[in-house]
Amino acid sequence: MVKLFVSVIPSEISKLLIEYFSKVYEMVEGFMNAISSLNMVDVQNAYKHLEDSIKLDTEADELRRAILEKLSSDSVDPAVRSDIARLLRMMDKVSEWVKEALRYLDLVPYLEIPQEIKDSIEGLAKLNLDAVKTVREAVEELVQGRLDEVYKHCIAVERIEEEADEIMHRGRRGLLKYGPRIGNPALVIMLRDFLKALENAIDYSEDVADTLRVLVARAGSRT
């Protein structure tokens, strides 16, 4: 199914959408790079990646606000305007939860926590990157009018979210196993919240995918 989506969303907004989703992807990639650097005991580079991610999050926020301004000033179908605004809200939640995870990574003594818990954190971080990459690709297909491809990407995000549930379960099990050895109750709580922040980010990526499906349905109904 090939549709001319440009008739639904002005090209300037389409370009900004792609730029915004790419910026969020770069932000999440920075977080993943920080994890990878810590796993190699490269603390200096880890903090550099964290700083870069925070900067990218600010740039993404600026792009999101620019899109919302364009939506209010351009002639866009009210239903589509509402869907895009929801799409932006959900993607903003993704970046907010990744930013929350960034804060925990800065707070917890990552190199000292049990490997089993680190594996869960890294696994969720990788799935976050996969999920954001997939929704970014879905948006690129959307603005090109390749609606069948958008749907395939949305299905892929659902599978990522299911895999994340399994890793989150292992993470909780690890906290129960190693909690007494960690000793510090505050650290156990922070590690739990760290894992939950990563899980929440993936859940919101699935919400983004659901909104994209709605946009696909609207685009298809107009042709």
Secondary structure as GFF3:
##gff-version 3
##sequence-region A 1 223
A	DSSP	three_ten_helix	5	7	.	.	.	ID=ss1
A	DSSP	alpha_helix	11	39	.	.	.	ID=ss2
A	DSSP	alpha_helix	43	73	.	.	.	ID=ss3
A	DSSP	alpha_helix	78	107	.	.	.	ID=ss4
A	DSSP	three_ten_helix	110	112	.	.	.	ID=ss5
A	DSSP	alpha_helix	115	144	.	.	.	ID=ss6
A	DSSP	alpha_helix	147	182	.	.	.	ID=ss7
A	DSSP	alpha_helix	185	221	.	.	.	ID=ss8
###
